[in-house]
Amino acid sequence: MLLCLFILAEVNYPRLAPQSELALFAMLGLIVVFLKYPIHSRFADNRFFQVLDFALIGSVIVCFGYVLSQTEPIFQAFWLDGQSLGDRAGAEALQDYIVGGIGLVLILEATRRSIGMTLPLLSLTFLLYASFGQFMPDWLFPHRGYSVQRIVSQAFLHSQGTFGIALRVMFTYVFLFVLFGTLLERTGATDYVLNLARRVFGSSAGAPAKVAVLGSGMMGSLSGSAVANTATTGTFTIPLMRRSGFQPEVAGGIEAAASSGGALMPPIMGAAAYMMLEIVEPAVTYLEIIRAALLPAVLYYTGMLCMVHFLAKSRRRVHSPEETESDDQEEKRGKLLAVQGCIFLAAFITLIGFLLMGATAFRAVSWSLLVVGTISLLDFLVRKIRKQHAPTESRFGISDLRRGVDFIVSPCERAAQSGVSLIAAAACVGIILGVVTLTGIGTKLPSAILPLASTNLILALFFLMISTIILGMGLPSSVCYLLMAILVGPVLLNLGVVPLAAHFFIFYFGMMSMVTPPVALAAYAAAAIAGSGIMATGFAAFRFALVGFALPYAFVLRPALLWLNSDGGTPVLWAVFGNFSLTLVGTVVLAAAIAGYVFNRLSLWTRGILFAAALVLFFIPTRIQFVWIHGIVMVASIAIFYYNWRKKEAPHAPLAGGV
């Protein structure tokens, strides 16, 4: 609760110096980490390790409090030699280095507890690289090497490391949007979204799976996390799909793929979208990021809906489970959903409205939080007043006040518990970024990769895709994006790619790592709910998300899909419509080729032709000299669809586990 109140107050009405507010933010976040995550699950109830946790919490308060006291002017009386920490850069005292070294250890341990070993080990590797750079071979970018004091100063004590851009983005943008998502969920947004999806699809083929796709997309826009989205909406949608005839691994795969795309869905999106505000040059606004993300998100979910529809039509056993409610239950549910819908729509209208009026992202989401809280409080009071007229109902009392307080406190607690792992990860990434700045590897790596792909943009994109997916297998997608955007992103800029398109390319594949075996974290969560095999669910999710692997290439080669022209400006409308139409046809064709069904089952050679046609529609630029190629491909695809429509439909096969 304290963490959320501090962020809301300080972001909107700053009173502290930039490094001071980040030090306090990190301190509160790491305290929650050490309270929430034990050193190991086996020692959660061990008294000795509980005492150790409190000792670590005390160390966090001392180290980060020291940075706060040595930075904030109100504590000027305690500054060493009368100078702030920033003013004595390069001439720090011994106790500065001691505090900095302990602080780095605390960050590494907090990150290990909250997200695992991968990121701390990566940070340690960079720290060793900074220390022993002079002993590195030529292919590992050697440098003169730096002392421990210089590394500690760069990585912790000043604003280019721990208290740098990664933690700044978490503080300014991400945490408020996490709070926004948890508050909407607390008001019943999950029920409203799923009910809306049910009404949209009714009793169409594979309706439960389509509900999962649409519902997960909308809910993913609230949470911004593929794993969290899978864990929340999956508890509703996966059993619904299983009851309708989908096998467990298919149901889990659909949910994982749909949830992973949720972080790409405007207007909230994932944490990486807010990092673009600080990284992309020339600078972009949040509204420009939302606009750029819209058409790719529509194409991604269109592809998923097509695959689900084709799969359901090809399997007779897939049906919509019947759910009946009494008239009284239906009336009560209708009233509840109406209120939830009002809250849901009011939140989004407020958010987009303030963005359109020129408000910053954090100010817009702050106003949205206020609107959601006010409407929910009014609804609570109205319902209580109405109940008071019933003879069996009591007057407003302590229990009602307690429920009202819980409505405010509960989302703050959930947001804090969800967000503290990102705080630890951001602080840990800051260590890496500090070393990158210190050693200059951020410029050396792109200069080494660029000659490998200097004449072939597709090859450069492929290398970047592979490296992003591999790195994303062990890291949160936002952390993966941040590292790749800084380390390798300049390669694409040197090849003439529009800056925002290059960053969206990395952003997409950071998310696609969530459904890429063997480490497909969203699929792991779905498999646990579905009771299916992890690898089987992972490969099913990978197949359903294949459109998401083709889309980034399309919008790099065709920036009009992001509402950009080749110079990064605003394109003409016909260019946007033409590129979107071609890619939309390619999306449907690719979905048919993967599913192996349109109006009838497709033969292997027909699927091959459609797959090749989809690649042409995705990858060949829409210049005038290539228009005839696109025309031929589209005519051939339509002819195949028409031929299968006229064929006599073969008997349905029983539901299989694959796509």
C-alpha positions in Angstrom: 0.0 0.0 0.0 2.8 2.4 0.9 4.6 1.6 -2.3 1.6 2.4 -4.5 0.8 5.6 -2.6 4.4 6.8 -2.9 4.4 6.2 -6.7 1.1 7.9 -7.2 2.1 10.9 -5.3 5.7 11.3 -6.5 5.0 10.7 -10.2 2.2 13.3 -10.3 3.7 15.8 -7.8 7.4 15.2 -7.6 9.2 16.5 -4.5 12.4 14.4 -4.5 15.5 14.6 -6.7 15.5 12.0 -9.5 18.0 9.6 -8.0 16.4 10.0 -4.5 13.0 9.0 -5.7 14.4 5.9 -7.5 16.4 5.0 -4.4 13.2 5.1 -2.3 11.3 3.2 -5.0 13.9 0.5 -5.2 14.1 0.3 -1.4 10.4 -0.3 -1.0 10.3 -2.8 -3.8 13.2 -4.9 -2.5 11.8 -4.9 1.0 8.6 -6.5 -0.4 10.7 -9.0 -2.4 12.6 -10.2 0.7 9.3 -10.4 2.6 7.5 -12.3 -0.1 10.1 -14.6 -1.5 12.1 -16.9 0.8 15.7 -17.8 0.2 14.4 -21.2 -1.0 10.9 -22.8 -0.8 12.3 -25.6 1.5 13.4 -23.0 4.1 10.2 -20.8 4.1 9.3 -21.8 7.7 12.9 -22.0 9.0 13.4 -19.5 11.8 17.1 -18.9 11.0 16.4 -18.0 7.4 13.5 -15.8 8.5 15.9 -13.8 10.7 18.3 -13.7 7.7 15.5 -12.2 5.6 14.9 -9.4 8.1 18.7 -8.8 8.2 18.7 -8.4 4.5 15.7 -6.0 4.7 17.7 -3.9 7.2 20.6 -3.9 4.8 18.3 -2.7 2.0 17.1 0.1 4.2 20.7 1.1 5.1 22.1 0.9 1.5 19.3 2.6 -0.4 18.6 5.0 2.5 22.3 6.0 2.3 21.9 6.9 -1.4 18.7 8.8 -0.6 20.4 10.7 2.3 23.5 11.5 0.2 21.5 12.8 -2.7 18.4 14.6 -1.3 19.2 18.3 -0.4 17.1 18.1 2.8 19.8 15.8 4.2 22.6 18.1 3.2 23.9 18.2 6.8 24.8 14.5 6.5 26.7 14.8 3.1 30.3 13.7 3.2 32.7 16.7 2.8 29.6 18.8 2.2 29.1 17.3 -1.3 26.3 15.3 -2.7 26.9 11.8 -4.0 26.7 13.0 -7.6 29.2 15.9 -7.0 31.9 13.6 -5.6 31.7 11.2 -8.6 35.2 9.9 -9.2 36.3 10.8 -5.7 34.0 8.7 -3.6 34.8 7.8 0.0 35.5 4.3 1.2 32.0 4.0 2.8 30.4 4.9 -0.6 32.1 1.9 -2.2 31.2 -0.4 0.8 27.5 0.6 0.6 27.6 0.3 -3.2 29.1 -3.2 -3.1 26.5 -4.5 -0.6 23.8 -2.8 -2.6 24.8 -4.8 -5.7 24.7 -8.1 -3.8 21.3 -7.3 -2.4 20.0 -6.5 -5.9 21.4 -9.8 -7.3 19.9 -11.8 -4.5 16.5 -10.1 -4.7 16.4 -10.8 -8.5 17.4 -14.4 -8.0 14.5 -14.9 -5.5 11.9 -13.2 -7.6 12.6 -14.3 -11.2 15.3 -16.9 -11.1 19.1 -17.3 -11.8 19.3 -16.2 -15.4 19.4 -12.5 -15.0 21.7 -12.4 -11.9 24.2 -14.7 -13.7 24.0 -12.5 -16.8 24.7 -9.5 -14.6 27.6 -11.3 -12.9 29.1 -12.1 -16.3 29.0 -8.4 -17.3 30.6 -7.4 -14.0 33.4 -9.9 -14.6 33.8 -8.6 -18.2 34.2 -5.1 -16.8 36.9 -6.3 -14.3 38.9 -8.6 -16.6 38.3 -7.0 -20.0 42.1 -6.8 -20.7 42.3 -10.6 -20.7 39.5 -11.2 -23.2 40.3 -12.5 -26.7 39.7 -10.3 -29.7 36.3 -11.8 -30.5 35.0 -10.9 -27.0 35.6 -7.2 -27.3 38.6 -6.6 -24.9 39.1 -3.3 -23.1 41.6 -1.9 -20.6 39.7 -3.3 -17.5 38.3 -1.3 -14.6 38.9 -1.4 -10.8 36.2 -2.6 -8.4 35.7 0.9 -7.1 35.0 2.2 -10.6 32.6 -0.6 -11.4 30.7 -0.1 -8.1 30.5 3.6 -8.7 29.1 3.1 -12.3 26.7 0.2 -11.5 25.2 1.5 -8.2 26.2 4.9 -6.9 25.2 7.0 -9.9 22.5 7.4 -12.5 23.9 5.3 -15.3 23.5 1.9 -13.5 20.9 0.7 -11.0 19.2 4.1 -10.8 19.1 4.5 -14.6 16.6 4.2 -17.4 15.3 0.7 -16.5 14.3 1.6 -13.0 13.0 5.0 -14.2 10.6 3.4 -16.7 9.3 1.0 -14.0 8.8 3.9 -11.6 7.2 6.3 -14.1 5.0 4.1 -16.2 4.9 0.3 -15.6 3.9 0.2 -11.9 0.9 2.5 -12.4 -0.4 0.4 -15.3 0.1 -2.7 -13.2 -2.1 -1.0 -10.5 -4.6 0.0 -13.2 -4.9 -3.6 -14.4 -5.3 -5.1 -10.9 -8.0 -2.5 -10.0 -10.0 -3.3 -13.1 -9.7 -7.0 -12.3 -10.9 -6.2 -8.8 -14.0 -4.5 -10.3 -14.9 -7.6 -12.3 -13.3 -6.8 -15.7 -12.5 -10.5 -16.2 -16.1 -11.5 -16.0 -17.2 -8.6 -18.3 -14.5 -9.3 -20.9 -15.4 -13.1 -21.0 -19.1 -12.4 -21.1 -18.6 -9.9 -23.9 -16.6 -12.5 -25.9 -19.3 -15.0 -25.4 -21.9 -12.6 -26.7 -19.7 -11.8 -29.8 -19.2 -15.5 -30.8 -22.5 -17.0 -29.5 -22.7 -20.6 -30.8 -20.3 -20.3 -33.7 -17.8 -23.1 -34.4 -15.2 -23.3 -31.7 -16.9 -20.5 -29.8 -15.1 -21.3 -26.4 -11.7 -21.1 -28.1 -12.7 -17.8 -29.8 -13.8 -16.6 -26.4 -10.3 -17.5 -25.0 -8.6 -15.6 -27.9 -10.6 -12.4 -27.6 -10.9 -12.5 -23.9 -7.2 -13.1 -23.4 -6.3 -10.4 -25.8 -8.5 -7.8 -24.0 -7.3 -9.0 -20.5 -3.7 -9.1 -21.7 -4.0 -5.4 -22.5 -4.8 -4.9 -18.8 -2.0 -7.0 -17.3 0.7 -6.7 -19.9 2.1 -10.0 -18.7 1.8 -13.2 -20.7 2.2 -15.5 -17.7 -0.2 -13.5 -15.4 -2.7 -13.3 -18.2 -2.6 -17.1 -18.8 -2.9 -17.8 -15.1 -6.0 -15.5 -14.7 -8.1 -15.9 -17.8 -6.9 -19.5 -18.3 -8.7 -20.7 -15.2 -12.0 -19.8 -17.0 -11.2 -20.5 -20.6 -9.2 -23.7 -20.5 -11.9 -25.7 -18.7 -14.5 -24.2 -21.0 -12.5 -25.4 -24.1 -11.9 -28.8 -22.6 -15.6 -29.3 -22.0 -16.3 -28.3 -25.6 -14.1 -31.1 -27.0 -10.6 -29.6 -27.3 -7.8 -31.8 -26.0 -5.9 -30.4 -23.0 -2.7 -29.5 -24.9 -4.6 -27.7 -27.6 -6.7 -25.8 -25.1 -3.6 -24.8 -23.2 -1.8 -23.9 -26.4 -4.6 -21.6 -27.6 -4.7 -19.8 -24.2 -1.0 -19.4 -24.0 -0.7 -18.0 -27.5 -3.6 -15.6 -27.0 -2.3 -14.4 -23.7 1.2 -13.7 -25.1 -0.3 -11.5 -27.7 -2.2 -9.5 -25.0 0.9 -7.5 -24.2 0.9 -6.3 -27.8 -2.7 -5.1 -27.6 -3.3 -1.3 -27.2 -4.0 0.7 -25.2 -2.1 -0.6 -22.2 0.3 -3.2 -23.6 3.4 -4.6 -21.9 6.1 -2.9 -19.9 8.4 -2.7 -23.0 6.0 -0.3 -24.6 6.7 2.3 -21.9 10.4 1.7 -22.3 10.1 2.8 -25.9 9.2 6.3 -24.6 12.7 6.6 -23.2 14.7 4.7 -25.7 13.4 5.3 -29.2 15.1 8.2 -31.1 13.7 10.4 -32.3 11.4 10.5 -29.3 7.8 9.2 -29.7 4.7 9.7 -27.7 2.6 7.1 -26.0 -0.2 7.8 -28.4 2.1 7.1 -31.4 3.1 3.8 -29.8 -0.6 2.8 -29.4 -1.3 3.8 -33.0 1.6 1.8 -34.3 0.6 -1.3 -32.3 -3.0 -1.3 -33.4 -2.9 -3.0 -36.9 -0.3 -5.6 -35.9 -2.4 -6.6 -32.9 -5.5 -6.9 -35.2 -3.6 -9.1 -37.6 -2.2 -11.3 -34.8 -5.6 -12.0 -33.3 -7.3 -12.3 -36.7 -4.8 -15.1 -37.5 -5.5 -16.8 -34.2 -9.3 -16.6 -34.7 -8.9 -18.0 -38.2 -6.8 -20.9 -37.0 -9.2 -21.7 -34.2 -12.2 -21.5 -36.6 -10.6 -23.8 -39.2 -9.6 -26.3 -36.5 -13.1 -26.3 -35.0 -14.8 -26.7 -38.4 -12.5 -29.7 -39.2 -13.4 -31.5 -35.9 -17.0 -32.5 -35.3 -16.6 -33.0 -31.6 -15.8 -29.4 -31.0 -19.0 -27.7 -29.8 -20.2 -25.0 -27.4 -21.0 -26.2 -23.9 -24.5 -25.3 -22.9 -24.8 -23.2 -19.7 -28.2 -22.4 -18.4 -29.2 -19.9 -15.7 -32.5 -19.2 -14.0 -34.3 -16.0 -14.9 -33.4 -14.5 -11.5 -29.7 -15.4 -11.8 -29.7 -14.1 -15.4 -31.2 -10.8 -14.2 -28.7 -10.4 -11.4 -25.8 -11.3 -13.6 -27.0 -8.8 -16.2 -27.1 -5.9 -13.7 -23.7 -6.8 -12.4 -22.2 -7.0 -15.9 -23.8 -3.7 -16.8 -22.0 -2.0 -13.9 -18.7 -3.8 -14.7 -19.1 -2.7 -18.3 -19.6 0.9 -17.3 -16.4 0.8 -15.2 -14.5 -0.9 -17.9 -15.5 1.5 -20.7 -15.1 4.6 -18.4 -11.6 3.6 -17.6 -10.5 3.1 -21.2 -12.4 6.3 -22.4 -10.7 8.3 -19.7 -7.3 6.8 -20.5 -7.5 7.4 -24.3 -9.2 10.8 -23.8 -6.5 12.2 -21.7 -3.8 10.9 -24.0 -5.6 12.6 -27.0 -5.7 15.8 -25.0 -1.9 15.7 -24.7 -1.5 14.3 -21.2 1.5 12.2 -20.3 0.9 8.4 -20.0 1.4 8.5 -16.2 -1.0 11.4 -15.8 -3.6 9.8 -18.0 -3.5 6.5 -16.1 -3.6 8.4 -12.8 -6.9 10.0 -13.8 -8.2 6.7 -15.0 -7.5 5.2 -11.6 -9.4 8.0 -10.0 -12.4 7.5 -12.3 -12.5 3.7 -11.7 -12.3 4.2 -7.9 -15.0 6.8 -7.9 -17.5 4.8 -10.0 -16.8 1.7 -8.0 -17.4 3.6 -4.7 -20.6 5.1 -6.0 -21.9 1.7 -7.1 -21.0 0.3 -3.6 -22.9 3.1 -1.9 -26.0 2.9 -4.2 -26.2 -0.9 -3.6 -26.0 -0.4 0.1 -28.7 2.3 0.2 -31.0 0.1 -1.8 -30.4 -2.8 0.6 -31.2 -0.7 3.6 -34.9 -0.6 2.5 -35.0 -4.4 3.0 -36.1 -5.4 6.5 -33.4 -8.1 6.8 -30.6 -5.7 6.0 -28.6 -3.8 8.6 -27.5 -0.2 8.4 -24.1 0.9 7.2 -21.6 -0.5 9.7 -18.0 -1.4 10.4 -18.1 -4.5 8.1 -19.2 -2.2 5.2 -16.4 0.2 6.0 -14.0 -2.7 6.1 -15.1 -3.9 2.7 -14.7 -0.4 1.2 -11.1 -0.2 2.6 -10.4 -3.7 1.3 -11.5 -2.6 -2.2 -8.8 0.0 -2.2 -6.1 -1.9 -0.3 -6.4 -5.2 -2.1 -5.5 -4.0 -5.6 -2.5 -2.1 -4.1 -1.3 -5.2 -2.4 -1.7 -7.3 -5.6 0.0 -4.6 -7.7 2.9 -4.5 -5.3 3.2 -8.3 -5.2 3.1 -8.4 -9.0 5.4 -5.5 -9.6 8.2 -6.0 -7.1 9.8 -8.7 -9.3 10.0 -6.2 -12.1 11.5 -3.6 -9.7 14.2 -6.1 -8.8 14.7 -7.1 -12.5 15.0 -3.4 -13.5 17.6 -2.7 -10.9 19.5 -5.8 -12.0 19.3 -4.7 -15.7 20.7 -1.4 -14.6 23.9 -3.1 -13.5 24.3 -4.5 -17.0 23.5 -1.2 -18.7 26.0 0.5 -16.4 28.7 -1.9 -17.5 27.7 -1.5 -21.2 28.1 2.3 -20.8 31.4 1.9 -19.0 33.1 -0.6 -21.4 31.6 0.7 -24.6 30.4 -2.8 -25.7 27.1 -1.2 -26.7 28.9 0.3 -29.7 31.3 -2.5 -30.4 28.7 -5.3 -30.7 26.6 -3.7 -33.4 29.7 -2.7 -35.4 30.8 -6.4 -35.3 27.4 -7.8 -36.3 26.6 -5.2 -39.0 29.1 -6.5 -41.6 27.6 -10.0 -41.3 24.2 -8.7 -42.6 25.1 -5.4 -44.2 23.8 -6.4 -47.6 20.8 -8.5 -46.4 18.1 -7.0 -44.2 16.3 -10.3 -43.9 19.4 -12.0 -42.6 19.9 -9.2 -40.0 16.3 -9.6 -38.9 16.7 -13.3 -38.6 19.8 -13.0 -36.4 18.1 -10.5 -34.2 15.0 -12.7 -34.0 17.0 -15.8 -32.8 19.1 -13.8 -30.3 15.9 -12.1 -28.9 14.1 -15.4 -28.5 17.0 -17.1 -26.8 17.5 -14.2 -24.4 13.8 -14.0 -23.8 13.6 -17.7 -22.7 15.1 -16.9 -19.3 14.0 -13.2 -18.8 10.8 -11.2 -18.5 9.9 -9.9 -22.0 10.4 -6.3 -20.9 13.9 -7.0 -19.7 14.7 -8.9 -22.9 13.5 -6.0 -25.0 15.5 -3.4 -23.0 18.8 -5.4 -23.4 18.3 -6.2 -27.0 17.2 -2.7 -28.0 20.3 -1.2 -26.4 22.8 -3.9 -27.5 21.7 -4.9 -31.0 18.9 -2.5 -32.0 21.4 0.0 -33.6 22.2 -2.7 -36.2 18.7 -2.3 -37.7 19.0 1.5 -37.6 22.2 1.3 -39.6 20.4 -0.8 -42.2 17.8 1.9 -42.8 15.0 0.5 -40.8 12.5 3.0 -39.3 13.5 3.4 -35.6 10.0 2.6 -34.1 9.6 -0.4 -36.5 13.0 -1.8 -35.3 12.0 -1.5 -31.6 8.6 -3.1 -32.3 10.4 -6.0 -34.0 12.4 -6.6 -30.8 9.3 -6.1 -28.7 7.3 -8.7 -30.6 10.0 -11.4 -30.4 10.5 -10.7 -26.7 6.9 -11.6 -26.3 7.0 -14.6 -28.7 9.7 -16.2 -26.5 6.9 -16.8 -24.0 5.5 -19.5 -26.4 8.7 -20.8 -27.9 9.8 -24.2 -26.6 11.8 -25.4 -24.7 11.3 -22.5 -22.3 7.8 -21.3 -23.0 6.8 -19.7 -19.7 3.2 -18.9 -20.8 2.7 -22.4 -22.1 4.0 -23.8 -18.7 1.3 -21.9 -16.9 -1.4 -23.1 -19.3 -0.2 -26.7 -19.1 -0.5 -26.6 -15.3 -4.2 -25.5 -15.6 -5.0 -27.8 -18.5 -3.3 -30.8 -16.9 -1.4 -31.5 -20.1 2.2 -32.1 -21.0 4.5 -29.1 -20.9 6.3 -29.7 -24.2 3.0 -30.7 -26.0 1.4 -27.6 -24.8 4.4 -25.5 -25.7 4.5 -26.8 -29.3 0.7 -26.3 -29.6 1.1 -22.7 -28.4 4.0 -22.2 -30.9 1.9 -23.3 -33.8 -1.0 -21.1 -32.9 1.3 -18.1 -32.5 3.1 -18.6 -35.8 1.4 -15.5 -37.3 3.2 -13.5 -34.6 6.5 -14.8 -35.9 5.8 -13.5 -39.4 4.2 -10.2 -38.6 7.4 -8.4 -37.3 9.1 -9.0 -40.7 6.0 -7.6 -42.4 5.9 -4.3 -40.5 9.7 -3.8 -40.8 9.4 -4.2 -44.6 6.1 -2.3 -44.7 6.2 0.4 -42.1 2.7 1.6 -43.2 1.4 -1.2 -41.0 2.7 0.9 -38.1 1.2 4.0 -39.6 4.7 5.1 -40.6 6.3 5.8 -44.0 9.9 4.9 -44.9 11.2 8.1 -43.3 9.3 7.6 -40.0 6.6 10.2 -40.8 2.9 9.8 -41.4 2.0 7.7 -44.5 -0.8 8.4 -46.9 -4.1 6.5 -46.1 -4.1 4.4 -49.3 -0.6 3.0 -48.4 -1.9 2.0 -45.0 -5.0 0.4 -46.4 -3.1 -1.4 -49.2 -0.4 -2.8 -47.0 -3.0 -3.9 -44.3 -5.2 -5.6 -46.9 -2.3 -7.6 -48.4 -1.1 -8.6 -45.0 -4.6 -9.5 -43.8 -5.0 -11.8 -46.8 -1.6 -13.3 -46.0 -2.7 -13.8 -42.4 -5.8 -15.8 -43.4 -3.9 -17.8 -46.0 -1.1 -18.6 -43.5 -3.7 -19.7 -40.9 -5.3 -22.0 -43.4 -2.0 -23.5 -44.4 -1.1 -24.2 -40.8 -4.5 -25.6 -39.8 -4.8 -27.7 -43.0 -8.5 -26.8 -43.5 -10.6 -24.2 -45.2 -14.0 -25.5 -46.2 -12.5 -29.0 -46.5 -9.3 -30.7 -45.5 -6.3 -29.5 -47.6 -3.9 -31.8 -49.2 -0.2 -31.5 -48.5 0.6 -29.8 -51.8 -2.3 -27.3 -51.4 -1.0 -26.4 -47.9 2.5 -25.9 -49.4 1.1 -23.5 -52.1 -0.8 -21.5 -49.5 2.2 -21.3 -47.2 4.4 -20.0 -50.0 1.6 -17.6 -51.0 1.5 -16.3 -47.4 5.2 -15.7 -47.4 5.0 -13.7 -50.6 2.2 -11.6 -49.1 4.1 -11.0 -45.9 7.7 -10.5 -47.2 7.6 -8.9 -50.7 7.5 -5.1 -50.4 4.4 -3.5 -51.8 6.2 -1.4 -54.4 4.7 -0.7 -57.9 6.9 -3.3 -59.6 5.7 -6.0 -57.3 2.0 -5.3 -57.5 1.5 -8.0 -60.2 3.2 -10.6 -58.0 0.8 -9.9 -55.2 -2.1 -10.0 -57.6 -1.2 -13.4 -58.9 -0.7 -14.8 -55.4 -4.0 -13.4 -54.2 -5.9 -14.8 -57.2 -4.3 -18.2 -56.7 -5.2 -18.2 -53.0 -8.8 -17.3 -53.7 -9.0 -20.0 -56.4 -7.8 -22.6 -53.9 -10.4 -21.4 -51.3 -13.1 -21.5 -53.9 -12.1 -25.0 -55.1 -12.3 -26.4 -51.6 -15.7 -24.7 -51.0 -17.1 -26.4 -54.1 -15.8 -29.8 -53.1 -18.0 -32.3 -51.4 -17.0 -32.2 -47.7 -15.3 -35.3 -46.4 -16.4 -37.0 -43.2 -15.1 -35.3 -40.0 -12.3 -36.9 -38.1 -12.3 -37.2 -34.4 -10.7 -34.4 -32.5 -6.9 -34.7 -32.6 -4.3 -33.2 -30.4 -2.5 -31.2 -33.0 -3.3 -28.4 -35.3 
